[in-house]
Amino acid sequence: MIYYVGLGSNLGERERTLRRAIECIKKIPAVKLLRVSSFYESEPWGVEGQPNFINAAIKISTPLEPLKLLNELQRIESELGRIRREHWGARTIDLDILLIEGREIFSERLTVPHKFLFDRDFALISLKEIFPEFDCKLHGDKIFRVQGSPIDFKLKLVACVDKNFGLGLNGKLLFKIPADLKNFRRLTLNHTIIYGRKTLQTFPNRQPLDSRRNIILSHTLKNFSGAEVVAGVEELFDTLNVAEENFVIGGSEIFNELIPRRFF
């Protein structure tokens, strides 16, 4: 099933909490992250006199039934420090099932579409961004796009593939085309390149590339001379600079990990 989940936070490091929540959702067994919206700031809805919210929406696929997914989302809320004191009150994180493609639910625990979805511009705008076909009417609320979303890091994918989008074979590149290698160097020189441990093994002398900021995304590698090593996507976005050009160069696992955040 395809789900659209809304995220919101108005306490603590709001952008960081949303990115962390996305990673937690992605780690739910059988959940695949398909798309992430920009982050949007808005005034509190329902209860005034509290900090502004930052909201986003994500698209996921999973065979989990709605109530099982809801249980997982509420578990993540608790793990990220949510304490339920006041209805619509301030909170570190809020995770709501907004839509399920092809399903409507009306029960005591869960209503889908979300019962207040069409009253909240912050939810509609982020949902519309990742679901362009979604038909809705906005109310004119003051909503502002803010930095902190994975989209803001403007990841750029660079790859040389065959007609079937193959990247390599037996740990080696499929092609070594001089003109392509020259273009790769021109594009990435003095910028940030992001890659995995296996891609590092394809470099000359298996060393980081010169005159570039090398970031290795690896769950097993602890450190490497001449490069920064990050253990996961959450740590990666804490490390990146939104003003820099960030090139993702491989391999397939890294591409699959980062593509749902959208490339520019």
Accessible surface in RSA format (square Angstrom, percent):
REM  Atomic radii and reference values for relative SASA: ProtOr
REM  Chains: A
REM  Algorithm: Lee & Richards
REM  Probe-radius: 1.40
REM  Slices: 20
REM RES _ NUM      All-atoms   Total-Side   Main-Chain    Non-polar    All polar
REM                ABS   REL    ABS   REL    ABS   REL    ABS   REL    ABS   REL
RES MET A   1    70.31  36.4  32.23  21.3  38.08  90.7  41.23  35.1  29.08  38.5
RES ILE A   2    40.85  23.2  39.56  29.5   1.28   3.1  39.56  28.5   1.28   3.5
RES TYR A   3     0.00   0.0   0.00   0.0   0.00   0.0   0.00   0.0   0.00   0.0
RES TYR A   4     0.59   0.3   0.59   0.3   0.00   0.0   0.09   0.1   0.51   0.6
RES VAL A   5     0.00   0.0   0.00   0.0   0.00   0.0   0.00   0.0   0.00   0.0
RES GLY A   6     9.63  11.9   0.00   N/A   9.63  11.9   9.10  25.0   0.53   1.2
RES LEU A   7     2.75   1.5   0.00   0.0   2.75   6.9   1.13   0.8   1.63   4.4
RES GLY A   8     2.38   2.9   0.00   N/A   2.38   2.9   1.37   3.8   1.01   2.3
RES SER A   9     0.00   0.0   0.00   0.0   0.00   0.0   0.00   0.0   0.00   0.0
RES ASN A  10     2.59   1.8   0.00   0.0   2.59   6.2   0.00   0.0   2.59   2.5
RES LEU A  11    67.85  37.8  64.53  46.2   3.32   8.3  67.06  47.1   0.79   2.1
RES GLY A  12    70.47  86.9   0.00   N/A  70.47  86.9  41.40 113.6  29.07  65.1
RES GLU A  13   114.73  65.9 104.07  78.7  10.66  25.4  49.84  96.4  64.89  53.0
RES ARG A  14    53.59  22.5  52.66  26.8   0.93   2.2   6.84   9.3  46.75  28.3
RES GLU A  15    48.92  28.1  48.92  37.0   0.00   0.0  10.28  19.9  38.64  31.6
RES ARG A  16   107.00  44.9 105.76  53.9   1.24   3.0  22.07  30.2  84.93  51.5
RES THR A  17    23.20  16.5  20.77  21.1   2.43   5.8   6.47   8.7  16.73  25.3
RES LEU A  18     0.01   0.0   0.01   0.0   0.00   0.0   0.01   0.0   0.00   0.0
RES ARG A  19    23.70  10.0  22.38  11.4   1.32   3.1   3.62   4.9  20.08  12.2
RES ARG A  20   112.76  47.3 112.76  57.5   0.00   0.0  11.39  15.6 101.37  61.4
RES ALA A  21     0.00   0.0   0.00   0.0   0.00   0.0   0.00   0.0   0.00   0.0
RES ILE A  22     1.88   1.1   1.88   1.4   0.00   0.0   1.88   1.4   0.00   0.0
RES GLU A  23    10.25   5.9  10.25   7.8   0.00   0.0   4.26   8.2   5.99   4.9
RES CYS A  24    29.96  22.7  25.27  28.2   4.69  11.0   4.77  12.1  25.18  27.2
RES ILE A  25     0.01   0.0   0.01   0.0   0.00   0.0   0.01   0.0   0.00   0.0
RES LYS A  26    43.72  21.3  34.12  20.9   9.61  22.9  18.57  16.7  25.15  26.8
RES LYS A  27   150.68  73.5 123.90  76.0  26.79  63.8  78.82  70.9  71.86  76.5
RES ILE A  28     4.05   2.3   0.93   0.7   3.12   7.5   1.68   1.2   2.37   6.4
RES PRO A  29   103.51  75.4  91.91  83.8  11.60  42.2 102.54  84.7   0.97   6.0
RES ALA A  30    64.26  59.1  25.65  39.6  38.61  87.8  46.03  64.8  18.24  48.3
RES VAL A  31    15.40  10.1   0.00   0.0  15.40  37.1   0.55   0.5  14.85  40.3
RES LYS A  32   135.85  66.3 132.41  81.2   3.45   8.2  79.55  71.6  56.31  60.0
RES LEU A  33     6.15   3.4   0.94   0.7   5.21  13.1   0.94   0.7   5.21  14.0
RES LEU A  34    56.37  31.4  39.43  28.2  16.94  42.6  41.31  29.0  15.06  40.5
RES ARG A  35    68.13  28.6  68.13  34.7   0.00   0.0  19.04  26.0  49.09  29.8
RES VAL A  36     0.00   0.0   0.00   0.0   0.00   0.0   0.00   0.0   0.00   0.0
RES SER A  37     0.00   0.0   0.00   0.0   0.00   0.0   0.00   0.0   0.00   0.0
RES SER A  38     3.93   3.3   3.93   5.2   0.00   0.0   0.05   0.1   3.88   5.4
RES PHE A  39     0.00   0.0   0.00   0.0   0.00   0.0   0.00   0.0   0.00   0.0
RES TYR A  40    24.66  11.5  24.66  14.0   0.00   0.0  10.33   7.8  14.32  17.7
RES GLU A  41    37.11  21.3  37.11  28.1   0.00   0.0   4.56   8.8  32.54  26.6
RES SER A  42     5.92   5.0   4.01   5.3   1.91   4.4   5.57  11.9   0.35   0.5
RES GLU A  43   113.59  65.2 105.14  79.5   8.45  20.1  30.30  58.6  83.29  68.0
RES PRO A  44    26.80  19.5  11.53  10.5  15.28  55.5  11.56   9.5  15.24  94.7
RES TRP A  45    71.85  28.8  62.17  30.1   9.67  22.7  52.07  27.8  19.77  32.1
RES GLY A  46    50.53  62.3   0.00   N/A  50.53  62.3  12.55  34.4  37.97  85.0
RES VAL A  47    39.48  26.0  36.24  32.8   3.25   7.8  39.48  34.3   0.00   0.0
RES GLU A  48   158.06  90.7 139.38 105.4  18.69  44.5  53.56 103.6 104.50  85.3
RES GLY A  49    86.87 107.1   0.00   N/A  86.87 107.1  44.89 123.2  41.98  94.0
RES GLN A  50    27.49  15.4   9.37   6.8  18.12  43.1  15.31  32.6  12.18   9.2
RES PRO A  51    69.53  50.7  57.17  52.1  12.36  44.9  68.87  56.9   0.66   4.1
RES ASN A  52    57.10  39.4  51.62  49.9   5.48  13.2   5.07  12.2  52.03  50.3
RES PHE A  53    13.29   6.6  13.29   8.2   0.00   0.0  13.29   8.1   0.00   0.0
RES ILE A  54     0.47   0.3   0.47   0.4   0.00   0.0   0.47   0.3   0.00   0.0
RES ASN A  55    12.50   8.6  12.50  12.1   0.00   0.0   1.69   4.1  10.81  10.4
RES ALA A  56     2.06   1.9   0.00   0.0   2.06   4.7   0.00   0.0   2.06   5.5
RES ALA A  57     0.00   0.0   0.00   0.0   0.00   0.0   0.00   0.0   0.00   0.0
RES ILE A  58     0.00   0.0   0.00   0.0   0.00   0.0   0.00   0.0   0.00   0.0
RES LYS A  59    52.44  25.6  52.44  32.2   0.00   0.0   4.69   4.2  47.75  50.9
RES ILE A  60     0.08   0.0   0.08   0.1   0.00   0.0   0.08   0.1   0.00   0.0
RES SER A  61    27.35  23.1  26.76  35.7   0.59   1.4  15.50  33.0  11.85  16.6
RES THR A  62     3.81   2.7   0.00   0.0   3.81   9.1   3.13   4.2   0.68   1.0
RES PRO A  63    99.77  72.7  78.81  71.8  20.96  76.2  84.85  70.1  14.92  92.7
RES LEU A  64    38.36  21.4  35.81  25.6   2.56   6.4  38.36  26.9   0.00   0.0
RES GLU A  65    89.59  51.4  88.69  67.1   0.90   2.1  46.01  89.0  43.59  35.6
RES PRO A  66     5.67   4.1   5.67   5.2   0.00   0.0   5.67   4.7   0.00   0.0
RES LEU A  67    82.03  45.7  81.28  58.1   0.75   1.9  81.28  57.1   0.75   2.0
RES LYS A  68   127.00  62.0 124.99  76.7   2.02   4.8  73.35  66.0  53.65  57.2
RES LEU A  69     0.00   0.0   0.00   0.0   0.00   0.0   0.00   0.0   0.00   0.0
RES LEU A  70    13.15   7.3  13.15   9.4   0.00   0.0  13.15   9.2   0.00   0.0
RES ASN A  71    75.05  51.8  67.78  65.5   7.27  17.5  25.63  61.7  49.43  47.8
RES GLU A  72    47.25  27.1  46.40  35.1   0.85   2.0   4.47   8.6  42.78  34.9
RES LEU A  73     0.02   0.0   0.02   0.0   0.00   0.0   0.02   0.0   0.00   0.0
RES GLN A  74    66.71  37.3  64.16  46.9   2.54   6.1  16.95  36.1  49.75  37.7
RES ARG A  75   101.52  42.6  92.53  47.2   8.99  21.4  67.48  92.2  34.04  20.6
RES ILE A  76     0.48   0.3   0.48   0.4   0.00   0.0   0.48   0.3   0.00   0.0
RES GLU A  77     3.57   2.1   3.57   2.7   0.00   0.0   1.76   3.4   1.81   1.5
RES SER A  78    79.40  67.1  61.72  82.4  17.69  40.7  31.90  67.9  47.51  66.6
RES GLU A  79   105.50  60.6  73.03  55.3  32.47  77.3  43.08  83.3  62.43  51.0
RES LEU A  80    19.36  10.8   3.06   2.2  16.30  41.0   6.62   4.6  12.75  34.3
RES GLY A  81    39.62  48.9   0.00   N/A  39.62  48.9  30.45  83.6   9.17  20.5
RES ARG A  82    42.01  17.6  27.34  13.9  14.67  34.9   1.89   2.6  40.12  24.3
RES ILE A  83   105.64  60.1  92.05  68.6  13.59  32.7  95.07  68.5  10.56  28.7
RES ARG A  84   146.74  61.6 111.20  56.7  35.54  84.6  66.72  91.2  80.02  48.5
RES ARG A  85   201.66  84.7 157.10  80.1  44.56 106.1  69.10  94.4 132.56  80.3
RES GLU A  86   107.04  61.5  86.74  65.6  20.31  48.3  40.80  78.9  66.24  54.1
RES HIS A  87   136.71  74.7 117.21  81.5  19.51  49.9  94.39  97.3  42.32  49.2
RES TRP A  88    67.83  27.2  62.30  30.2   5.54  13.0  58.48  31.2   9.35  15.2
RES GLY A  89     3.23   4.0   0.00   N/A   3.23   4.0   2.42   6.6   0.81   1.8
RES ALA A  90    41.58  38.2  19.94  30.8  21.64  49.2  19.94  28.1  21.64  57.3
RES ARG A  91    27.60  11.6  25.04  12.8   2.56   6.1   7.79  10.7  19.81  12.0
RES THR A  92    34.62  24.6  34.01  34.5   0.61   1.5  34.01  45.7   0.61   0.9
RES ILE A  93     0.00   0.0   0.00   0.0   0.00   0.0   0.00   0.0   0.00   0.0
RES ASP A  94    20.21  14.2  19.20  19.1   1.01   2.4   1.42   3.3  18.79  18.7
RES LEU A  95     4.02   2.2   0.00   0.0   4.02  10.1   0.00   0.0   4.02  10.8
RES ASP A  96    35.57  24.9  34.02  33.9   1.56   3.7   2.62   6.2  32.95  32.9
RES ILE A  97     2.91   1.7   0.00   0.0   2.91   7.0   0.00   0.0   2.91   7.9
RES LEU A  98     8.64   4.8   8.64   6.2   0.00   0.0   8.64   6.1   0.00   0.0
RES LEU A  99    20.81  11.6  20.81  14.9   0.00   0.0  20.81  14.6   0.00   0.0
RES ILE A 100     5.86   3.3   0.00   0.0   5.86  14.1   0.00   0.0   5.86  15.9
RES GLU A 101    78.07  44.8  59.05  44.7  19.02  45.3  28.03  54.2  50.05  40.9
RES GLY A 102    87.01 107.3   0.00   N/A  87.01 107.3  44.78 122.9  42.23  94.6
RES ARG A 103    92.61  38.9  82.16  41.9  10.45  24.9  36.88  50.4  55.73  33.8
RES GLU A 104   124.29  71.4  97.03  73.4  27.26  64.9  28.39  54.9  95.90  78.3
RES ILE A 105    27.33  15.6  23.59  17.6   3.73   9.0  27.33  19.7   0.00   0.0
RES PHE A 106   153.01  76.5 117.45  72.7  35.55  92.5 119.38  72.4  33.63  96.3
RES SER A 107    55.84  47.2  33.18  44.3  22.65  52.2  44.21  94.1  11.63  16.3
RES GLU A 108   185.43 106.5 140.21 106.1  45.22 107.7  64.06 123.9 121.38  99.1
RES ARG A 109   119.74  50.3  89.94  45.8  29.80  70.9  63.61  86.9  56.12  34.0
RES LEU A 110    14.08   7.8  10.79   7.7   3.29   8.3  13.53   9.5   0.55   1.5
RES THR A 111    28.92  20.6  21.85  22.2   7.07  16.8  11.23  15.1  17.69  26.7
RES VAL A 112     0.22   0.1   0.22   0.2   0.00   0.0   0.22   0.2   0.00   0.0
RES PRO A 113    34.87  25.4  31.26  28.5   3.61  13.1  31.26  25.8   3.61  22.4
RES HIS A 114    32.57  17.8  29.59  20.6   2.98   7.6  14.15  14.6  18.42  21.4
RES LYS A 115   136.98  66.8 106.21  65.2  30.78  73.3  56.76  51.1  80.23  85.5
RES PHE A 116    52.39  26.2  52.27  32.4   0.13   0.3  52.39  31.8   0.00   0.0
RES LEU A 117     0.88   0.5   0.00   0.0   0.88   2.2   0.75   0.5   0.12   0.3
RES PHE A 118    97.00  48.5  91.91  56.9   5.09  13.2  91.91  55.7   5.09  14.6
RES ASP A 119    71.99  50.4  64.16  63.9   7.83  18.5  12.10  28.5  59.88  59.7
RES ARG A 120    21.04   8.8  20.86  10.6   0.18   0.4   1.97   2.7  19.07  11.6
RES ASP A 121     1.65   1.2   1.52   1.5   0.13   0.3   0.00   0.0   1.65   1.6
RES PHE A 122    29.95  15.0  29.90  18.5   0.05   0.1  29.90  18.1   0.05   0.1
RES ALA A 123     8.13   7.5   5.54   8.6   2.58   5.9   8.13  11.4   0.00   0.0
RES LEU A 124     0.24   0.1   0.24   0.2   0.00   0.0   0.24   0.2   0.00   0.0
RES ILE A 125    42.31  24.1  37.83  28.2   4.48  10.8  40.43  29.1   1.87   5.1
RES SER A 126     0.69   0.6   0.69   0.9   0.00   0.0   0.00   0.0   0.69   1.0
RES LEU A 127     0.00   0.0   0.00   0.0   0.00   0.0   0.00   0.0   0.00   0.0
RES LYS A 128    83.78  40.9  81.18  49.8   2.60   6.2  60.45  54.4  23.33  24.9
RES GLU A 129    39.98  23.0  23.24  17.6  16.73  39.8  31.52  61.0   8.46   6.9
RES ILE A 130     3.85   2.2   0.00   0.0   3.85   9.3   0.00   0.0   3.85  10.5
RES PHE A 131    40.80  20.4  40.20  24.9   0.59   1.5  40.80  24.7   0.00   0.0
RES PRO A 132    78.71  57.4  68.49  62.4  10.22  37.1  69.38  57.3   9.33  58.0
RES GLU A 133   136.32  78.3 105.80  80.0  30.52  72.7  68.81 133.1  67.51  55.1
RES PHE A 134    16.71   8.4  14.27   8.8   2.44   6.3  16.71  10.1   0.00   0.0
RES ASP A 135   127.21  89.1 111.13 110.6  16.08  38.0  35.75  84.1  91.47  91.2
RES CYS A 136    35.60  26.9   4.01   4.5  31.59  74.2   8.01  20.3  27.59  29.7
RES LYS A 137   175.34  85.5 164.09 100.7  11.24  26.8 110.48  99.4  64.85  69.1
RES LEU A 138    87.85  48.9  67.95  48.6  19.90  50.0  67.95  47.7  19.90  53.6
RES HIS A 139   105.92  57.9  69.06  48.0  36.86  94.3  55.05  56.7  50.87  59.2
RES GLY A 140    68.35  84.3   0.00   N/A  68.35  84.3  39.46 108.3  28.89  64.7
RES ASP A 141    69.80  48.9  50.82  50.6  18.98  44.9  20.24  47.6  49.56  49.4
RES LYS A 142   147.11  71.8 134.22  82.4  12.88  30.7  83.61  75.3  63.49  67.6
RES ILE A 143    32.43  18.5   5.06   3.8  27.38  66.0   5.06   3.6  27.38  74.3
RES PHE A 144   123.78  61.9 120.82  74.8   2.96   7.7 123.78  75.0   0.00   0.0
RES ARG A 145   121.82  51.1  90.70  46.2  31.12  74.1  45.99  62.9  75.82  46.0
RES VAL A 146    28.60  18.8  22.57  20.4   6.02  14.5  28.58  24.8   0.02   0.1
RES GLN A 147   114.71  64.1 105.16  76.9   9.55  22.7  38.19  81.3  76.52  58.0
RES GLY A 148     9.43  11.6   0.00   N/A   9.43  11.6   9.08  24.9   0.35   0.8
RES SER A 149     0.07   0.1   0.07   0.1   0.00   0.0   0.07   0.2   0.00   0.0
RES PRO A 150     3.44   2.5   3.04   2.8   0.40   1.5   3.04   2.5   0.40   2.5
RES ILE A 151     4.19   2.4   3.15   2.3   1.04   2.5   3.36   2.4   0.84   2.3
RES ASP A 152     5.94   4.2   4.40   4.4   1.54   3.6   2.24   5.3   3.70   3.7
RES PHE A 153     9.24   4.6   9.23   5.7   0.01   0.0   9.23   5.6   0.01   0.0
RES LYS A 154   103.52  50.5 103.37  63.4   0.14   0.3  69.01  62.1  34.50  36.8
RES LEU A 155     0.52   0.3   0.11   0.1   0.40   1.0   0.11   0.1   0.40   1.1
RES LYS A 156    62.74  30.6  62.27  38.2   0.48   1.1  32.32  29.1  30.42  32.4
RES LEU A 157    74.04  41.2  47.90  34.3  26.14  65.7  47.90  33.6  26.14  70.3
RES VAL A 158    30.36  20.0  25.16  22.8   5.20  12.5  28.28  24.6   2.08   5.6
RES ALA A 159    45.67  42.0   5.63   8.7  40.05  91.1  14.53  20.5  31.14  82.5
RES CYS A 160    47.40  35.9  30.86  34.4  16.54  38.9  22.00  55.7  25.40  27.4
RES VAL A 161    55.26  36.4  33.76  30.6  21.50  51.8  33.76  29.3  21.50  58.3
RES ASP A 162    47.29  33.1  38.23  38.0   9.06  21.4  19.30  45.4  27.98  27.9
RES LYS A 163   193.17  94.2 155.19  95.2  37.98  90.4 110.49  99.5  82.68  88.1
RES ASN A 164   118.09  81.4  93.41  90.3  24.68  59.4  28.09  67.6  90.00  87.0
RES PHE A 165   160.75  80.4 146.04  90.5  14.71  38.3 146.10  88.6  14.65  41.9
RES GLY A 166    25.12  31.0   0.00   N/A  25.12  31.0  25.12  68.9   0.00   0.0
RES LEU A 167    47.48  26.4  38.70  27.7   8.78  22.1  38.88  27.3   8.60  23.2
RES GLY A 168    40.51  50.0   0.00   N/A  40.51  50.0  14.37  39.4  26.14  58.5
RES LEU A 169   119.96  66.8 112.36  80.4   7.59  19.1 115.30  81.0   4.65  12.5
RES ASN A 170   135.86  93.7  95.91  92.7  39.95  96.2  38.49  92.6  97.37  94.1
RES GLY A 171    60.97  75.2   0.00   N/A  60.97  75.2  41.92 115.0  19.05  42.7
RES LYS A 172   152.79  74.5 148.36  91.0   4.43  10.5  93.71  84.3  59.08  62.9
RES LEU A 173    86.32  48.1  65.25  46.7  21.06  53.0  65.32  45.9  20.99  56.5
RES LEU A 174    62.22  34.6  32.10  23.0  30.12  75.7  34.93  24.5  27.29  73.4
RES PHE A 175    81.75  40.9  67.98  42.1  13.77  35.8  73.64  44.6   8.11  23.2
RES LYS A 176   154.02  75.1 125.91  77.3  28.11  66.9  71.37  64.2  82.65  88.0
RES ILE A 177    83.17  47.3  80.73  60.1   2.44   5.9  81.74  58.9   1.42   3.9
RES PRO A 178   106.41  77.6  97.99  89.3   8.42  30.6 102.23  84.4   4.18  26.0
RES ALA A 179    74.52  68.5  61.23  94.5  13.29  30.2  67.53  95.1   6.99  18.5
RES ASP A 180    55.53  38.9  49.55  49.3   5.98  14.1  12.68  29.8  42.85  42.7
RES LEU A 181    83.82  46.7  79.47  56.9   4.35  10.9  79.77  56.0   4.05  10.9
RES LYS A 182   163.46  79.7 155.31  95.3   8.15  19.4 104.20  93.8  59.26  63.1
RES ASN A 183    59.29  40.9  56.15  54.3   3.14   7.6  18.39  44.3  40.90  39.5
RES PHE A 184    38.26  19.1  37.20  23.0   1.06   2.8  38.17  23.1   0.09   0.3
RES ARG A 185   101.33  42.5 101.33  51.7   0.00   0.0  44.37  60.6  56.96  34.5
RES ARG A 186   161.88  68.0 138.52  70.6  23.36  55.6  75.03 102.5  86.85  52.6
RES LEU A 187    61.64  34.3  54.56  39.0   7.08  17.8  57.23  40.2   4.42  11.9
RES THR A 188     0.00   0.0   0.00   0.0   0.00   0.0   0.00   0.0   0.00   0.0
RES LEU A 189    54.66  30.4  49.25  35.2   5.40  13.6  49.25  34.6   5.40  14.5
RES ASN A 190   112.15  77.3  87.87  84.9  24.28  58.5  31.53  75.9  80.62  77.9
RES HIS A 191    46.68  25.5  45.04  31.3   1.64   4.2  27.31  28.1  19.37  22.5
RES THR A 192     0.99   0.7   0.99   1.0   0.00   0.0   0.00   0.0   0.99   1.5
RES ILE A 193     0.00   0.0   0.00   0.0   0.00   0.0   0.00   0.0   0.00   0.0
RES ILE A 194     0.00   0.0   0.00   0.0   0.00   0.0   0.00   0.0   0.00   0.0
RES TYR A 195     0.00   0.0   0.00   0.0   0.00   0.0   0.00   0.0   0.00   0.0
RES GLY A 196     5.26   6.5   0.00   N/A   5.26   6.5   5.26  14.4   0.00   0.0
RES ARG A 197    97.77  41.1  94.23  48.0   3.54   8.4  21.46  29.3  76.31  46.2
RES LYS A 198   129.88  63.4 125.07  76.7   4.81  11.5  85.13  76.6  44.75  47.7
RES THR A 199    17.26  12.3  14.06  14.3   3.20   7.6  11.59  15.6   5.67   8.6
RES LEU A 200     1.21   0.7   1.21   0.9   0.00   0.0   1.21   0.8   0.00   0.0
RES GLN A 201    65.79  36.8  54.46  39.8  11.33  27.0  28.65  61.0  37.14  28.2
RES THR A 202    37.42  26.6  14.33  14.5  23.09  55.0  19.42  26.1  18.00  27.2
RES PHE A 203    21.61  10.8  15.49   9.6   6.12  15.9  15.97   9.7   5.64  16.2
RES PRO A 204   100.89  73.5  84.60  77.1  16.29  59.2  96.68  79.8   4.21  26.2
RES ASN A 205   135.10  93.2 103.84 100.4  31.25  75.3  28.62  68.9 106.48 102.9
RES ARG A 206   143.45  60.2 142.55  72.7   0.90   2.1  35.25  48.2 108.20  65.6
RES GLN A 207    87.21  48.8  86.03  62.9   1.18   2.8  34.31  73.0  52.90  40.1
RES PRO A 208    24.61  17.9   8.64   7.9  15.97  58.1   8.64   7.1  15.97  99.3
RES LEU A 209    28.30  15.8  23.03  16.5   5.27  13.3  24.62  17.3   3.69   9.9
RES ASP A 210    83.47  58.5  71.37  71.0  12.10  28.6  49.46 116.4  34.00  33.9
RES SER A 211    62.45  52.8  33.81  45.1  28.64  66.0  24.49  52.1  37.96  53.2
RES ARG A 212    28.55  12.0   6.63   3.4  21.92  52.2   4.74   6.5  23.81  14.4
RES ARG A 213    77.70  32.6  65.64  33.5  12.06  28.7  47.08  64.3  30.62  18.6
RES ASN A 214     4.64   3.2   1.25   1.2   3.39   8.2   0.00   0.0   4.64   4.5
RES ILE A 215     0.00   0.0   0.00   0.0   0.00   0.0   0.00   0.0   0.00   0.0
RES ILE A 216     0.00   0.0   0.00   0.0   0.00   0.0   0.00   0.0   0.00   0.0
RES LEU A 217     9.62   5.4   5.82   4.2   3.80   9.6   5.82   4.1   3.80  10.2
RES SER A 218     8.90   7.5   2.49   3.3   6.42  14.8   6.31  13.4   2.59   3.6
RES HIS A 219   137.20  75.0 113.86  79.1  23.34  59.7  81.06  83.5  56.14  65.3
RES THR A 220    96.79  68.8  77.10  78.2  19.68  46.9  78.25 105.1  18.54  28.0
RES LEU A 221    41.94  23.4  34.53  24.7   7.41  18.6  37.42  26.3   4.52  12.2
RES LYS A 222   165.30  80.6 141.08  86.6  24.22  57.7  98.14  88.3  67.16  71.5
RES ASN A 223   117.84  81.3 107.05 103.4  10.79  26.0  32.71  78.7  85.13  82.3
RES PHE A 224    53.83  26.9  43.57  27.0  10.26  26.7  48.46  29.4   5.37  15.4
RES SER A 225    98.26  83.0  78.10 104.2  20.16  46.4  51.87 110.4  46.40  65.0
RES GLY A 226    64.74  79.8   0.00   N/A  64.74  79.8  39.61 108.7  25.14  56.3
RES ALA A 227    22.54  20.7   0.00   0.0  22.54  51.3   4.26   6.0  18.28  48.4
RES GLU A 228    67.73  38.9  63.27  47.9   4.47  10.6  42.39  82.0  25.35  20.7
RES VAL A 229    30.06  19.8   5.54   5.0  24.51  59.1   5.54   4.8  24.51  66.5
RES VAL A 230     4.13   2.7   3.91   3.5   0.22   0.5   4.13   3.6   0.00   0.0
RES ALA A 231    56.47  51.9  52.08  80.4   4.39  10.0  52.60  74.1   3.87  10.3
RES GLY A 232    17.72  21.8   0.00   N/A  17.72  21.8  16.67  45.8   1.04   2.3
RES VAL A 233     4.05   2.7   0.83   0.7   3.23   7.8   0.83   0.7   3.23   8.8
RES GLU A 234    48.82  28.0  47.83  36.2   0.99   2.4  16.19  31.3  32.63  26.6
RES GLU A 235    75.63  43.4  71.98  54.5   3.65   8.7  31.67  61.2  43.96  35.9
RES LEU A 236     0.00   0.0   0.00   0.0   0.00   0.0   0.00   0.0   0.00   0.0
RES PHE A 237     6.11   3.1   2.79   1.7   3.33   8.7   2.79   1.7   3.33   9.5
RES ASP A 238    62.62  43.9  28.28  28.1  34.35  81.2  24.42  57.5  38.20  38.1
RES THR A 239    39.54  28.1  22.00  22.3  17.54  41.8  17.32  23.3  22.22  33.6
RES LEU A 240    14.63   8.1   0.00   0.0  14.63  36.8   0.00   0.0  14.63  39.4
RES ASN A 241    77.72  53.6  72.31  69.9   5.42  13.0  18.04  43.4  59.69  57.7
RES VAL A 242    46.47  30.6  36.56  33.1   9.91  23.9  36.56  31.8   9.91  26.9
RES ALA A 243    93.64  86.1  53.05  81.9  40.59  92.3  63.21  89.0  30.43  80.6
RES GLU A 244    49.60  28.5  41.30  31.2   8.31  19.8   9.99  19.3  39.61  32.3
RES GLU A 245    62.98  36.2  61.59  46.6   1.39   3.3  25.86  50.0  37.12  30.3
RES ASN A 246     0.05   0.0   0.05   0.0   0.00   0.0   0.00   0.0   0.05   0.0
RES PHE A 247     7.50   3.7   7.50   4.6   0.00   0.0   7.50   4.5   0.00   0.0
RES VAL A 248     0.00   0.0   0.00   0.0   0.00   0.0   0.00   0.0   0.00   0.0
RES ILE A 249    20.85  11.9   4.82   3.6  16.03  38.6   4.82   3.5  16.03  43.5
RES GLY A 250     2.47   3.0   0.00   N/A   2.47   3.0   2.47   6.8   0.00   0.0
RES GLY A 251    24.09  29.7   0.00   N/A  24.09  29.7  21.60  59.3   2.49   5.6
RES SER A 252    61.64  52.1  55.83  74.5   5.82  13.4  28.14  59.9  33.50  46.9
RES GLU A 253   118.74  68.2 111.21  84.1   7.53  17.9  48.04  92.9  70.70  57.7
RES ILE A 254    16.27   9.3  16.27  12.1   0.00   0.0  16.27  11.7   0.00   0.0
RES PHE A 255    12.44   6.2  12.44   7.7   0.00   0.0  12.44   7.5   0.00   0.0
RES ASN A 256   108.20  74.6  92.43  89.3  15.77  38.0  27.63  66.5  80.57  77.9
RES GLU A 257    45.87  26.3  39.86  30.2   6.01  14.3   9.59  18.6  36.28  29.6
RES LEU A 258     0.00   0.0   0.00   0.0   0.00   0.0   0.00   0.0   0.00   0.0
RES ILE A 259    83.52  47.5  79.25  59.0   4.27  10.3  79.25  57.1   4.27  11.6
RES PRO A 260    14.24  10.4  12.30  11.2   1.94   7.0  14.24  11.8   0.00   0.0
RES ARG A 261     0.92   0.4   0.92   0.5   0.00   0.0   0.00   0.0   0.92   0.6
RES ARG A 262    62.45  26.2  57.12  29.1   5.33  12.7  15.41  21.1  47.04  28.5
RES PHE A 263    53.64  26.8  24.45  15.1  29.19  76.0  24.83  15.1  28.81  82.5
RES PHE A 264   119.93  60.0  77.40  47.9  42.53 110.7 112.16  68.0   7.77  22.2
END  Absolute sums over single chains surface
CHAIN  1 A    14091.3      11138.4       2952.9       7772.0       6319.3
END  Absolute sums over all chains
TOTAL         14091.3      11138.4       2952.9       7772.0       6319.3
